[in-house]
Amino acid sequence: MTQDTVVSIPPYKANDQDVVAELRARFGDDSFTLQATRTGMPVLWVARERLIEVLTCLRNLPRPYVMLFDLHGVDERLRTQRRGLPDADFTVFYHLMSLERNSDVMIKVALSERDLNLPTATGIWPNANWYEREVWDLYGITFTGHPHLSRIMMPPTWEGHPLRKDYPARATEFDPFSLTLAKQQLEEEAARFRPEDWGMKRGGEHEDYMFLNLGPNHPSAHGAFRIILQLDGEEIVDCVPEIGYHHRGAEKMAERQSWHSFIPYTDRIDYLGGVMNNLPYVLSVEKLAGIKVPARVDVIRVMLAEFFRITSHLLFLGTYIQDVGAMTPVFFTFTDRQRAYKVIEAITGFRLHPAWYRIGGVAHDLPRGWDKLVKEFVDWLPKRLDEYEKAALKNSILKARTIGVAQYNTKEALEWGTTGAGLRATGCDFDLRKARPYSGYEHFDFEVPLAANGDAYDRCMVRVEEMRQSIRIIDQCLKNMPEGPYKADHPLTTPPPKERTLQHIETLITHFLQVSWGPVMPANESFQMIEATKGINSYYLTSDGSTMSYRTRIRTPSFPHLQQIPSVIRGSMVADLIAYLGSIDFVMADVDR
């Protein structure tokens, strides 16, 4: 599929059983164990021996699963409620997405602790490379045939696999840290880059290439990101992106936090996305609990999420234009962000990290005068966007620096797991708010901005138009805000109103348990993806019937976007790489987690 053969996306089909029937017809009924979940897709267990055969079949079906959306593992050894699932010490899951079906399927493989080996899927989807490295790094599962199975989040000298259940979750459980001179030298040597390890060839007898470290701390690297360039003059022959400098272990932390107390951690995943990060998490927990939120909650959530889409895109726009050489626009975009934060702070009480969404609702109701502030912003921004477009984006120098630079088509984007503006800039009309509506997006009137060339310029223009559409959505929230409660009346949601606790002993007990322990979620699995600021962000939660999550998988959009870089930029100039990095719109918190 390329932008020349655009696929029309059918209505979303949750739990699409067609693929189950197709697989059973091909491999036999006894080849699969079907798991009942609340993920919204068929979850099939398959034997390791048949894994590659099944994955290849799904990739080559008449309506294929073109994207390996996610791939990761679960340590099953402490899980108590497995309800007839295959015996497993560890599980590896493959989450596949089909655009032509507009549906997903998940394939799981059970592994024994004594034999943690799987064949690599890099020959089917190239973006399996980094995901398999991450699973090896954090669980110690080997993928046979992988081109370069090495640590990716942790340093090469690290001992142990952090996401295993027997690995400590708190710093106090480790011996005190000390850095001797010998240890320092060992760490420095481990950080040395050896081109041969990555399959890079030095020049002939009388020539050599130059190897250049860009980052990890460089203004154009947009966070602690290192990319090693192999150069012939200014031309990039090859490159190796290196991540992990920013890794905080958010998925490990989720195993030690109550369902409620993990909400502030989600804010920090993409630290420019604010409450946008809370949304897939609380929606996923609500699926687990079976909570239906009031209409007012949906509209409030949509309004604040779109505010953060705008603040994130404004930061992108200013820094992107700065990356390609224009210095002043960044000051104007930051000024506009302050106007947005004024509204966000008035509503939520905080600016960057409100952590304001709650399981079943939001933290409190809209304050008096919120509508006046929102109206001022909605009236202000469109004129400013027109100015940016006229003054900077139609500038001949900027266009010369970005048109035709770092170009890829729809087929390549899907192979590498690219989502968001990076995918829509190739002409692929896939926006979750339209394709798989959540939180009531189906009731809003807005367009999905598209481009055709898939280059650095188009990725920018798509985001500028997205801001205009976000304004349209916020304006509709302003004009059509429903009356009603700001949280669901459900025993597993946020604590009941304080005044009721003084009247009913049952309510007081519920309130006390909610605040001290947190809610106990039913044992099950749930999943929610959203169209976040930088692409598709999702939470895949596994509950074992406790006050805490058993496993929280956070799939972020920027991780595959960085993995794609070498395939796009080989043969280009260093200056083109800088424009490309700016056009991806990533932050390292969204990559390393």
Backbone torsions as a table, in degrees:
resi	resn	phi	psi	omega
1	MET	NA	127.8	174.4
2	THR	-125.1	179.4	179.0
3	GLN	-66.7	-14.1	178.1
4	ASP	-80.2	-21.6	179.5
5	THR	-121.1	67.4	-174.5
6	VAL	-69.3	134.0	-179.5
7	VAL	-92.6	132.9	174.5
8	SER	-79.9	134.1	-174.4
9	ILE	-91.6	119.1	-179.0
10	PRO	-72.9	170.7	174.9
11	PRO	-58.8	149.0	-177.4
12	TYR	-62.4	135.9	179.7
13	LYS	-121.5	97.4	178.5
14	ALA	-71.6	147.0	179.7
15	ASN	49.0	47.0	-177.8
16	ASP	-65.3	108.4	-176.3
17	GLN	-84.7	-5.5	-178.7
18	ASP	-56.7	-43.2	-176.5
19	VAL	-67.2	-32.3	178.2
20	VAL	-63.5	-45.0	178.8
21	ALA	-62.9	-42.2	179.0
22	GLU	-61.8	-43.0	-179.0
23	LEU	-68.2	-41.0	-179.8
24	ARG	-67.7	-35.0	177.1
25	ALA	-65.3	-34.7	-177.7
26	ARG	-81.6	-43.8	-170.7
27	PHE	-110.2	-7.7	-178.5
28	GLY	94.7	149.3	-176.5
29	ASP	-61.7	-34.4	-173.7
30	ASP	-79.4	-1.2	-179.5
31	SER	-79.5	-14.5	-172.0
32	PHE	-130.6	148.6	167.1
33	THR	-115.3	120.4	-178.4
34	LEU	-88.0	127.7	-178.7
35	GLN	-105.3	131.0	176.6
36	ALA	-82.7	121.8	-179.8
37	THR	-138.7	178.0	173.1
38	ARG	-109.1	30.8	-177.7
39	THR	-81.2	-19.2	-177.5
40	GLY	83.9	16.6	176.5
41	MET	-149.7	156.0	175.1
42	PRO	-64.7	134.8	177.3
43	VAL	-117.0	114.9	-173.6
44	LEU	-119.1	128.6	173.3
45	TRP	-90.4	137.6	-178.9
46	VAL	-135.4	150.9	178.7
47	ALA	-69.5	147.9	-178.3
48	ARG	-56.0	-36.6	-176.1
49	GLU	-64.0	-26.6	-176.1
50	ARG	-102.5	-1.6	-171.1
51	LEU	-55.2	-54.9	-174.9
52	ILE	-64.2	-36.8	178.2
53	GLU	-61.3	-45.4	-179.2
54	VAL	-67.1	-45.1	-179.8
55	LEU	-62.9	-41.6	178.7
56	THR	-63.0	-41.6	178.6
57	CYS	-59.8	-45.9	-178.8
58	LEU	-65.0	-33.8	179.5
59	ARG	-71.0	-27.0	-173.7
60	ASN	-109.8	8.6	177.8
61	LEU	-59.5	159.8	177.0
62	PRO	-53.2	-40.9	171.1
63	ARG	-110.5	89.2	-163.9
64	PRO	-76.9	161.2	169.6
65	TYR	-89.2	94.3	-167.7
66	VAL	-80.2	-20.7	-174.8
67	MET	-121.0	129.2	165.9
68	LEU	-82.2	96.3	-173.8
69	PHE	-70.5	-40.9	-179.1
70	ASP	-156.6	156.3	179.1
71	LEU	-152.7	120.2	176.8
72	HIS	-160.7	-169.2	-172.7
73	GLY	-129.8	171.5	174.4
74	VAL	-140.4	134.7	170.5
75	ASP	-87.2	109.2	-173.0
76	GLU	-89.9	-2.4	-165.5
77	ARG	-64.8	-26.3	179.8
78	LEU	-103.9	4.6	-177.5
79	ARG	-77.0	129.9	-174.5
80	THR	-99.6	-31.5	-174.2
81	GLN	-108.6	89.7	-175.5
82	ARG	-110.5	-10.6	169.0
83	ARG	43.9	67.0	171.4
84	GLY	73.9	16.3	178.8
85	LEU	-82.3	158.3	177.7
86	PRO	-55.7	146.3	176.8
87	ASP	-60.2	133.0	-179.1
88	ALA	-156.3	135.8	168.1
89	ASP	-87.6	-37.4	175.9
90	PHE	-134.7	152.0	175.8
91	THR	-126.8	140.8	168.4
92	VAL	-115.1	131.8	179.7
93	PHE	-117.5	147.6	178.4
94	TYR	-120.6	113.6	179.9
95	HIS	-99.9	114.3	-174.4
96	LEU	-112.3	145.8	-176.9
97	MET	-125.9	136.9	175.3
98	SER	-118.2	128.1	177.8
99	LEU	-81.2	-35.9	-177.1
100	GLU	-70.8	-21.6	174.2
101	ARG	-99.2	-20.4	-170.4
102	ASN	52.6	48.5	177.9
103	SER	-151.7	165.7	-176.1
104	ASP	-122.1	164.6	170.1
105	VAL	-143.7	147.1	176.7
106	MET	-118.7	128.2	176.8
107	ILE	-107.8	130.2	179.6
108	LYS	-119.1	147.5	177.4
109	VAL	-127.7	129.0	177.8
110	ALA	-88.2	137.2	179.8
111	LEU	-128.9	146.2	175.6
112	SER	-91.7	148.0	-179.8
113	GLU	-58.4	-27.5	-177.0
114	ARG	-78.8	-17.4	-174.3
115	ASP	-142.6	79.6	-176.8
116	LEU	-95.7	70.0	-178.7
117	ASN	-131.7	137.6	175.5
118	LEU	-138.8	151.3	172.1
119	PRO	-73.8	150.1	-179.3
120	THR	-73.8	149.8	176.6
121	ALA	-105.4	11.1	-175.7
122	THR	-65.1	-22.6	177.6
123	GLY	-75.6	-14.9	-178.7
124	ILE	-99.9	-49.3	175.3
125	TRP	-126.9	120.6	-176.6
126	PRO	-62.4	-27.6	-177.1
127	ASN	-75.5	-1.9	173.7
128	ALA	-64.0	-20.3	-174.5
129	ASN	-52.5	-60.1	-176.3
130	TRP	-68.4	-37.8	-179.2
131	TYR	-62.8	-41.6	179.1
132	GLU	-66.9	-38.4	176.0
133	ARG	-60.8	-40.1	-179.7
134	GLU	-65.8	-41.7	179.3
135	VAL	-64.5	-40.6	177.1
136	TRP	-64.1	-42.9	-178.0
137	ASP	-62.7	-47.0	-170.3
138	LEU	-94.0	-18.5	179.8
139	TYR	-123.0	-18.3	-177.6
140	GLY	79.4	24.5	178.3
141	ILE	-93.0	126.6	-176.0
142	THR	-90.2	137.1	176.0
143	PHE	-111.9	103.4	-176.4
144	THR	-65.9	132.1	179.2
145	GLY	92.1	-1.0	178.9
146	HIS	-66.2	137.3	-175.0
147	PRO	-64.8	-27.8	-178.5
148	HIS	-160.8	76.3	-176.6
149	LEU	-78.6	101.8	-178.2
150	SER	-145.4	168.3	177.8
151	ARG	-56.1	148.9	179.0
152	ILE	-130.1	-39.8	177.7
153	MET	-91.4	-40.1	-177.2
154	MET	-95.7	155.8	176.9
155	PRO	-65.9	156.5	-176.6
156	PRO	-59.8	-24.5	-177.8
157	THR	-84.0	-3.8	-174.0
158	TRP	-65.0	142.3	178.2
159	GLU	-109.2	134.8	178.2
160	GLY	90.4	172.9	-176.2
161	HIS	-123.8	104.2	-164.3
162	PRO	-60.4	-28.3	-177.0
163	LEU	-86.5	1.8	172.5
164	ARG	-69.6	148.0	-176.1
165	LYS	-67.1	-23.8	-179.8
166	ASP	-88.4	4.0	178.5
167	TYR	-92.6	131.9	-175.3
168	PRO	-58.6	145.9	-179.5
169	ALA	-102.0	-10.9	-176.4
170	ARG	-124.7	147.3	-178.7
171	ALA	-62.2	-31.5	-178.4
172	THR	-67.8	-14.2	179.5
173	GLU	-86.4	-5.7	178.4
174	PHE	-98.7	162.1	170.2
175	ASP	-66.5	151.4	177.4
176	PRO	-56.3	139.6	-176.2
177	PHE	-80.9	136.7	172.4
178	SER	-139.5	144.3	-179.1
179	LEU	-116.5	99.5	176.7
180	THR	-80.7	167.5	179.0
181	LEU	-61.8	-42.0	-179.4
182	ALA	-62.5	-41.9	179.9
183	LYS	-66.1	-39.0	178.6
184	GLN	-61.6	-44.6	179.5
185	GLN	-64.0	-38.2	178.2
186	LEU	-62.1	-44.7	-179.8
187	GLU	-64.5	-41.9	179.9
188	GLU	-63.5	-40.5	-179.9
189	GLU	-67.6	-37.0	179.8
190	ALA	-65.1	-28.9	-179.2
191	ALA	-80.4	-8.6	-179.2
192	ARG	-65.9	136.4	-179.1
193	PHE	-92.0	126.2	177.5
194	ARG	-114.0	107.5	-174.3
195	PRO	-55.3	-37.1	-175.8
196	GLU	-61.8	-33.3	179.5
197	ASP	-60.5	-26.8	-175.7
198	TRP	-103.0	14.6	177.2
199	GLY	76.3	13.1	179.1
200	MET	-81.7	136.7	-178.5
201	LYS	-101.3	130.3	173.1
202	ARG	-73.0	170.6	-175.8
203	GLY	-67.1	-172.2	178.7
204	GLY	-73.4	-162.5	-175.7
205	GLU	-61.7	-39.6	-173.9
206	HIS	-109.3	15.1	178.5
207	GLU	-141.8	157.3	177.6
208	ASP	-146.2	152.2	176.7
209	TYR	-92.1	160.4	174.8
210	MET	-99.1	139.5	175.8
211	PHE	-110.3	125.3	-174.8
212	LEU	-123.0	129.5	172.5
213	ASN	-85.6	115.8	170.5
214	LEU	-102.4	112.3	-175.3
215	GLY	93.7	-172.7	9.4
216	PRO	-74.3	-15.3	177.3
217	ASN	-115.1	96.4	-178.2
218	HIS	-145.7	137.7	-175.5
219	PRO	-53.8	-36.1	-177.6
220	SER	-80.3	-8.8	-179.4
221	ALA	-85.9	-3.0	172.5
222	HIS	49.6	49.1	-179.7
223	GLY	124.8	-170.9	-177.1
224	ALA	-81.8	76.2	-176.2
225	PHE	-126.7	131.8	-179.7
226	ARG	-116.1	133.2	173.9
227	ILE	-130.4	123.1	-178.0
228	ILE	-93.5	122.3	-175.6
229	LEU	-105.6	135.9	170.1
230	GLN	-102.3	114.6	-169.5
231	LEU	-113.9	143.1	165.9
232	ASP	-116.6	95.1	-168.4
233	GLY	68.5	-121.5	176.8
234	GLU	-101.9	2.2	-179.4
235	GLU	-86.6	135.4	178.6
236	ILE	-84.1	112.0	177.9
237	VAL	-79.9	-43.0	179.7
238	ASP	-158.0	164.2	175.4
239	CYS	-153.9	156.6	178.3
240	VAL	-130.0	110.6	174.4
241	PRO	-75.4	141.3	178.1
242	GLU	-129.2	128.8	-176.4
243	ILE	-123.1	-175.4	176.7
244	GLY	105.6	-10.7	-178.0
245	TYR	-67.2	-18.9	-172.5
246	HIS	-111.5	9.3	-170.5
247	HIS	-68.8	124.8	-179.6
248	ARG	-113.2	-10.9	178.6
249	GLY	77.1	46.1	-177.0
250	ALA	-62.4	-35.9	-178.2
251	GLU	-69.2	-31.9	175.9
252	LYS	-70.9	-42.2	178.8
253	MET	-59.3	-36.1	-177.7
254	ALA	-60.7	-25.5	-179.8
255	GLU	-76.0	-12.2	-178.2
256	ARG	-115.7	8.4	180.0
257	GLN	-116.0	148.7	173.7
258	SER	-68.0	164.2	-179.4
259	TRP	-55.1	-36.7	-177.9
260	HIS	-78.3	-45.4	-172.9
261	SER	-73.4	-8.0	177.0
262	PHE	-80.5	-14.7	-175.3
263	ILE	-54.0	-47.4	-179.5
264	PRO	-60.7	-27.4	178.5
265	TYR	-67.7	-32.6	-178.0
266	THR	-65.2	-33.6	177.9
267	ASP	-52.7	-35.8	-171.0
268	ARG	-86.6	-2.7	-179.7
269	ILE	-63.5	-58.9	167.3
270	ASP	-111.3	98.3	-168.8
271	TYR	-70.7	1.6	173.5
272	LEU	-101.5	-5.3	-174.1
273	GLY	-97.5	-10.3	176.6
274	GLY	48.5	-127.3	-174.7
275	VAL	-66.7	-17.2	174.7
276	MET	-54.0	-33.0	178.9
277	ASN	-75.9	-28.1	178.2
278	ASN	-66.8	-32.4	-167.8
279	LEU	-59.9	-54.6	-178.2
280	PRO	-63.4	-31.1	-179.9
281	TYR	-67.2	-52.8	-177.0
282	VAL	-66.4	-34.4	177.6
283	LEU	-64.0	-38.9	179.7
284	SER	-67.7	-41.0	177.3
285	VAL	-66.0	-38.9	178.9
286	GLU	-63.4	-35.1	174.5
287	LYS	-62.3	-42.9	179.2
288	LEU	-58.9	-44.0	-173.7
289	ALA	-85.0	-13.9	-176.1
290	GLY	73.1	37.1	-178.0
291	ILE	-93.9	130.3	172.4
292	LYS	-107.0	121.0	-176.0
293	VAL	-87.4	152.6	176.6
294	PRO	-63.1	159.8	-178.0
295	ALA	-60.9	-36.8	-179.7
296	ARG	-60.4	-39.4	179.4
297	VAL	-61.2	-47.0	-179.8
298	ASP	-56.2	-46.3	-175.1
299	VAL	-69.4	-40.9	177.3
300	ILE	-60.9	-45.4	-179.3
301	ARG	-61.4	-45.2	179.9
302	VAL	-60.8	-45.1	-177.9
303	MET	-60.2	-47.0	-178.8
304	LEU	-70.4	-35.6	177.7
305	ALA	-62.5	-42.5	-179.9
306	GLU	-68.9	-32.0	173.8
307	PHE	-59.7	-43.3	180.0
308	PHE	-73.2	-27.4	173.8
309	ARG	-62.1	-40.8	-179.7
310	ILE	-66.9	-46.8	-178.3
311	THR	-63.0	-38.7	178.8
312	SER	-65.9	-45.5	-179.0
313	HIS	-66.9	-34.0	177.6
314	LEU	-65.0	-41.0	176.3
315	LEU	-62.9	-44.2	177.2
316	PHE	-56.2	-48.1	-173.3
317	LEU	-61.4	-47.1	-179.2
318	GLY	-62.6	-47.6	-177.1
319	THR	-72.4	-32.2	178.4
320	TYR	-64.3	-48.4	179.2
321	ILE	-62.7	-36.6	177.9
322	GLN	-65.2	-41.3	179.8
323	ASP	-59.0	-35.0	-178.9
324	VAL	-93.6	8.2	166.5
325	GLY	120.2	-9.9	179.1
326	ALA	-95.5	121.4	-168.2
327	MET	-89.2	-29.5	-169.9
328	THR	-82.8	-33.9	-173.6
329	PRO	-55.1	-29.7	-177.9
330	VAL	-58.6	-33.6	179.1
331	PHE	-67.8	-35.4	179.4
332	PHE	-72.3	-43.0	-179.7
333	THR	-64.9	-36.2	178.4
334	PHE	-67.5	-34.6	176.2
335	THR	-62.3	-41.5	178.1
336	ASP	-67.3	-35.3	175.8
337	ARG	-61.0	-38.7	179.5
338	GLN	-61.6	-38.6	177.4
339	ARG	-61.1	-41.2	178.4
340	ALA	-66.3	-43.0	-178.9
341	TYR	-65.1	-29.0	176.2
342	LYS	-59.6	-43.0	179.4
343	VAL	-69.0	-46.6	-178.7
344	ILE	-59.2	-43.8	-178.8
345	GLU	-66.6	-38.8	179.5
346	ALA	-63.5	-34.9	-177.5
347	ILE	-83.7	-45.0	-171.4
348	THR	-100.6	-23.2	-176.4
349	GLY	97.7	-11.3	-178.9
350	PHE	-136.6	169.2	-176.0
351	ARG	-106.3	-73.8	-172.7
352	LEU	-76.2	-44.6	-173.1
353	HIS	-126.9	74.6	-176.7
354	PRO	-68.7	-28.7	-174.8
355	ALA	46.0	50.2	-163.7
356	TRP	-97.8	-22.5	177.3
357	TYR	-75.2	148.5	178.8
358	ARG	-127.1	161.2	175.2
359	ILE	-66.7	111.8	-179.2
360	GLY	95.4	1.4	179.9
361	GLY	172.5	-146.5	174.7
362	VAL	-127.3	169.1	-171.3
363	ALA	-64.6	-39.3	176.8
364	HIS	-157.0	172.2	-176.1
365	ASP	-76.5	166.5	177.7
366	LEU	-62.8	137.5	-178.9
367	PRO	-77.0	162.9	174.8
368	ARG	-62.3	138.0	179.1
369	GLY	86.0	3.7	179.9
370	TRP	-60.9	-37.8	-175.1
371	ASP	-64.7	-36.8	179.8
372	LYS	-64.5	-43.4	-179.6
373	LEU	-64.2	-43.6	179.7
374	VAL	-63.7	-42.7	-179.9
375	LYS	-60.1	-43.6	179.0
376	GLU	-58.1	-43.7	-178.3
377	PHE	-68.5	-43.1	-179.7
378	VAL	-61.7	-35.3	178.8
379	ASP	-76.1	-27.4	-173.6
380	TRP	-81.1	-48.2	-165.8
381	LEU	-66.1	-42.9	-175.5
382	PRO	-54.6	-40.0	-179.5
383	LYS	-64.1	-38.8	179.0
384	ARG	-66.0	-39.3	179.7
385	LEU	-64.0	-38.8	176.2
386	ASP	-60.3	-40.9	179.0
387	GLU	-63.3	-45.6	179.5
388	TYR	-59.0	-43.5	-177.8
389	GLU	-63.6	-44.5	-177.8
390	LYS	-69.2	-45.0	-172.6
391	ALA	-81.1	-36.9	-173.1
392	ALA	-113.1	-48.3	-168.8
393	LEU	-78.1	-19.8	174.5
394	LYS	-98.8	8.4	177.1
395	ASN	-66.2	133.3	-173.3
396	SER	-64.1	-34.3	-179.2
397	ILE	-67.6	-47.1	179.7
398	LEU	-60.4	-42.4	-179.5
399	LYS	-65.1	-39.6	178.9
400	ALA	-64.6	-32.5	-178.5
401	ARG	-78.5	-17.8	-170.0
402	THR	-125.2	-26.4	-179.6
403	ILE	-71.1	128.0	-178.2
404	GLY	81.0	0.4	-178.9
405	VAL	-91.8	136.6	176.8
406	ALA	50.9	56.6	-174.5
407	GLN	-92.1	138.9	170.8
408	TYR	-147.7	159.8	-177.8
409	ASN	-102.3	-179.9	-175.4
410	THR	-61.6	-42.9	-178.2
411	LYS	-58.2	-47.9	-179.7
412	GLU	-64.4	-41.1	-179.8
413	ALA	-59.3	-44.3	-177.9
414	LEU	-69.8	-37.3	178.2
415	GLU	-61.1	-34.3	-177.3
416	TRP	-93.9	2.1	177.0
417	GLY	79.2	24.5	-179.3
418	THR	-75.9	134.9	178.2
419	THR	-134.7	-179.0	177.2
420	GLY	71.5	-148.9	-176.2
421	ALA	-62.4	-31.5	178.8
422	GLY	-62.3	-31.1	176.8
423	LEU	-84.2	-44.1	-176.8
424	ARG	-68.3	-23.5	176.9
425	ALA	-68.8	-14.3	176.3
426	THR	-89.8	-3.1	-179.0
427	GLY	102.9	2.1	-178.3
428	CYS	-87.4	116.5	-174.8
429	ASP	-85.1	73.4	-179.4
430	PHE	-130.8	102.3	176.1
431	ASP	-128.6	122.8	-174.3
432	LEU	-58.5	-30.0	-178.5
433	ARG	-62.3	-28.2	175.5
434	LYS	-97.6	-45.4	-172.6
435	ALA	-71.8	-38.6	-179.1
436	ARG	-139.4	72.3	-170.9
437	PRO	-58.0	143.1	177.8
438	TYR	-138.4	160.1	177.7
439	SER	51.9	28.1	175.4
440	GLY	81.3	16.6	178.4
441	TYR	-61.7	-22.4	-179.2
442	GLU	-65.2	-17.7	-178.5
443	HIS	-89.6	-0.9	-176.7
444	PHE	-102.2	147.5	178.8
445	ASP	-101.4	108.7	176.4
446	PHE	-156.4	162.1	179.6
447	GLU	-102.9	158.2	173.0
448	VAL	-102.3	110.0	-179.0
449	PRO	-66.6	135.7	178.8
450	LEU	-129.8	159.1	169.6
451	ALA	-133.4	-171.0	-173.9
452	ALA	-127.4	-27.9	-167.7
453	ASN	-91.6	-18.8	179.0
454	GLY	63.8	32.1	179.3
455	ASP	-108.5	-179.2	-175.1
456	ALA	-61.0	-34.9	-179.9
457	TYR	-69.2	-44.6	-178.7
458	ASP	-63.4	-38.9	-179.7
459	ARG	-61.6	-34.7	177.8
460	CYS	-70.4	-47.3	-175.6
461	MET	-65.1	-34.9	176.9
462	VAL	-60.7	-43.3	-178.5
463	ARG	-68.6	-35.6	177.8
464	VAL	-62.3	-44.7	179.6
465	GLU	-67.5	-33.7	177.3
466	GLU	-59.8	-37.2	178.5
467	MET	-63.3	-39.5	178.4
468	ARG	-62.5	-40.4	179.9
469	GLN	-69.8	-34.5	176.2
470	SER	-62.7	-39.1	176.1
471	ILE	-60.0	-42.6	177.3
472	ARG	-57.7	-44.5	-177.9
473	ILE	-66.3	-44.8	-179.4
474	ILE	-62.6	-39.2	178.8
475	ASP	-61.9	-39.7	177.2
476	GLN	-67.6	-35.9	175.4
477	CYS	-62.4	-41.2	-179.6
478	LEU	-62.4	-43.7	-174.7
479	LYS	-81.8	-22.4	-173.0
480	ASN	-126.5	35.4	-179.2
481	MET	-69.3	117.5	-177.8
482	PRO	-71.6	154.1	169.8
483	GLU	-79.4	168.3	176.2
484	GLY	127.4	-177.8	-176.5
485	PRO	-73.0	157.4	178.5
486	TYR	-98.5	6.6	172.2
487	LYS	-151.7	156.6	-178.1
488	ALA	-75.1	147.4	175.3
489	ASP	-90.4	84.5	-174.2
490	HIS	-142.2	138.4	-176.8
491	PRO	-61.3	-21.3	-178.8
492	LEU	-99.9	7.3	-178.8
493	THR	-93.3	-161.1	178.1
494	THR	-59.3	155.8	-175.7
495	PRO	-55.8	150.3	-179.4
496	PRO	-66.1	163.6	-179.8
497	PRO	-56.0	141.4	-174.1
498	LYS	-59.4	-39.3	-176.6
499	GLU	-62.1	-31.6	179.8
500	ARG	-72.3	-27.2	-178.9
501	THR	-68.1	-20.6	179.6
502	LEU	-84.8	-5.8	-176.2
503	GLN	-112.4	-30.7	-176.0
504	HIS	-124.8	128.7	-179.5
505	ILE	-65.6	-35.5	179.8
506	GLU	-63.4	-40.7	178.9
507	THR	-65.6	-39.3	178.6
508	LEU	-62.1	-43.0	179.3
509	ILE	-63.0	-46.4	178.7
510	THR	-57.4	-45.9	-178.9
511	HIS	-60.6	-45.1	-178.7
512	PHE	-61.8	-47.2	-178.8
513	LEU	-66.4	-39.6	179.3
514	GLN	-59.0	-42.9	-174.8
515	VAL	-78.7	-37.0	-175.3
516	SER	-84.4	-49.9	-177.7
517	TRP	-94.1	-38.8	-168.4
518	GLY	91.7	164.9	-177.2
519	PRO	-68.7	150.7	173.0
520	VAL	-99.6	114.9	-177.5
521	MET	-88.8	144.6	178.0
522	PRO	-60.2	148.8	178.2
523	ALA	-69.8	114.2	179.6
524	ASN	-174.3	-177.3	175.0
525	GLU	-124.3	140.8	176.6
526	SER	-140.5	164.8	-173.6
527	PHE	-150.3	141.2	173.3
528	GLN	-147.3	131.2	173.6
529	MET	-115.0	149.7	176.0
530	ILE	-136.2	160.4	174.3
531	GLU	-84.6	91.3	-177.1
532	ALA	-83.3	-172.9	-174.2
533	THR	-65.4	-34.1	-173.1
534	LYS	-109.8	3.4	-177.5
535	GLY	141.3	-157.9	-176.6
536	ILE	-84.3	124.2	176.2
537	ASN	-113.8	139.3	-178.5
538	SER	-144.8	154.9	173.6
539	TYR	-122.2	129.0	176.5
540	TYR	-117.6	109.7	-171.6
541	LEU	-107.4	137.5	172.7
542	THR	-117.7	120.8	178.3
543	SER	-107.8	140.1	176.8
544	ASP	-111.0	23.8	179.4
545	GLY	75.7	42.0	-175.5
546	SER	-130.5	-179.6	177.2
547	THR	-81.1	-7.7	179.5
548	MET	-126.9	160.6	177.9
549	SER	-73.1	142.3	173.9
550	TYR	-79.8	-40.6	178.2
551	ARG	-150.9	129.4	175.9
552	THR	-120.3	113.7	177.2
553	ARG	-102.6	122.8	-179.9
554	ILE	-109.3	112.1	178.1
555	ARG	-98.5	117.0	-177.7
556	THR	-107.5	152.3	-176.4
557	PRO	-73.3	-34.0	-171.8
558	SER	-69.8	-24.5	-179.1
559	PHE	-58.2	-55.1	177.3
560	PRO	-67.2	-29.1	-178.8
561	HIS	-62.3	-37.1	178.8
562	LEU	-75.7	-32.4	179.2
563	GLN	-64.1	-28.7	-177.4
564	GLN	-72.1	-20.1	-168.1
565	ILE	-50.6	-53.1	-175.2
566	PRO	-56.1	-41.3	-176.4
567	SER	-64.4	-26.1	-176.7
568	VAL	-90.7	-37.4	-164.8
569	ILE	-97.0	-10.9	179.6
570	ARG	-56.9	133.7	179.4
571	GLY	89.4	-5.4	178.5
572	SER	-95.4	176.2	177.9
573	MET	-89.0	161.8	178.9
574	VAL	-59.6	-40.5	-179.7
575	ALA	-61.2	-32.6	178.1
576	ASP	-68.6	-34.5	178.4
577	LEU	-62.6	-40.9	-179.3
578	ILE	-62.5	-43.9	177.2
579	ALA	-63.4	-39.2	179.9
580	TYR	-64.3	-47.2	-179.8
581	LEU	-58.8	-42.4	177.9
582	GLY	-62.4	-38.2	-175.8
583	SER	-75.5	-19.2	179.3
584	ILE	-70.2	-34.2	-177.1
585	ASP	61.0	69.8	177.6
586	PHE	-120.0	156.7	164.8
587	VAL	-129.1	149.7	-171.7
588	MET	-70.5	-24.9	175.9
589	ALA	-61.3	-30.6	179.8
590	ASP	-78.0	-17.4	-179.8
591	VAL	-95.2	-53.0	-171.3
592	ASP	-83.6	-29.9	-179.4
593	ARG	53.3	NA	NA
